[in-house]
Amino acid sequence: MRLQYLLFRTLFSHSLQYKSTITMSPIASSAASTLNRTIRISSRKSQLALIQTYWVREQLQKHFPNTTFEVQTMETQGDKVLDVSLSKIGDKGLFTQELEDSMLQGDTDFAVHSLKDLPTRLPDGLMLGCVTERENPADALVVHEKHKDKQIDTLPAGAVIGTSSLRRLAQLRHHYPDLTFKDIRGNLNTRLRKLDEGGYDAIILAVAGLQRLEMGDRIHQILPSDISRHAVGQGALGIECRSGDEEILSLLKVLEHEPTAYRCYAERAFLRELEGGCQVPIGVNTTIEDDTLTLVGVVASLDGKRLVQNTIGGPLSQAEQLGVMLAKQLRSEGAQAILDEILAQNR
């Protein structure tokens, strides 16, 4: 069943309950353009995190040549604990807390995150200051050499698929119950090494991460969105800063990509309303046509046997409201029972 909330009357009836936080302002202020102090950027130490952070620094340096941008790296809990699945560690600030502490203590000015790693509820005093243009948000199948002639639907029964994502696990179990799924941790290079050494028949990774690391040649198949709905915010960078820091916000606005921001704010509102994170199999897909945003959301059980999915569409200006309404619809259609079961198992 497809929901259509395209009537402004319906949307505006919800607007008093859900105030949008999307504010678009791509032009930097004159104060920022003359800023000549050192701006400190916090980043994780991983190769992918640094590539993303240095890209942000390069873009800002082009716009603000008189400003010095300094990168400070740090390890997060998610970087340190590699022998436990992500869902068992807990997802609140798993890859962000140390960076956030640094900003709150005044040691750094903003942090660059893969937006999919940034919780939808941020600590008091911090905000999402900017969303950059999205790379391809899809998931990719990467196969062992012996399966180079296979696609996900032609892998042999019992083939071992590596993923650390419950979202991917649940959806792929739903569509391919004959495959075997095994947890895999480590950075992208480590996961590829484990695959090549024969520990897995294939692994699932984000297209965007492979492309940013210039490893796009390892992409064997881009999974169709109806098979694997992507993670909330996947493919985009989210830049977090202190709330109300107008100086930093005016810098960051030169990197803001409006279409991506609308899509990601809808996705994050959907996830926030469902109170989900990496412990819950929740996937999305968003598209924009003219001034209409369409959001697809899915919640799946861990065994893949139950999958609740629906779609909503409406004006871009109501992106967050659309996310909230779709979440409520899925709850009423069976998603709440799935979420309750998963949360009970993780207590």
Secondary structure, 3 states (H helix, E strand, C coil): CCCCCCCHHHHHHHHCCCCCCCCCCCCCCHHHHCCCCEEEEEEECCHHHHHHHHHHHHHHHHHCCCCEEEEEEECCHHHHCCCCCHHHHCCCCCCCHHHHHHHHCCCCCEEEEEHHHCCCCCCCCEEEEEECCCCCCCEEEEECHHHCCCCCCCCCCCCEEECCCHHHHHHHHHHCCCCEEECCCCCHHHHHHHHHCCCCCEEEEEHHHHHHCCCHHHCCEECCCCCCCECCCCCCEEEEEECCCHHHHHHHHHHCCHHHHHHHHHHHHHHHHHCCCCCCCEEEEEEEECCEEEEEEEEECCCCCCEEEEEEEEEHHHHHHHHHHHHHHHHHHHHHHHHHHHHHHHC
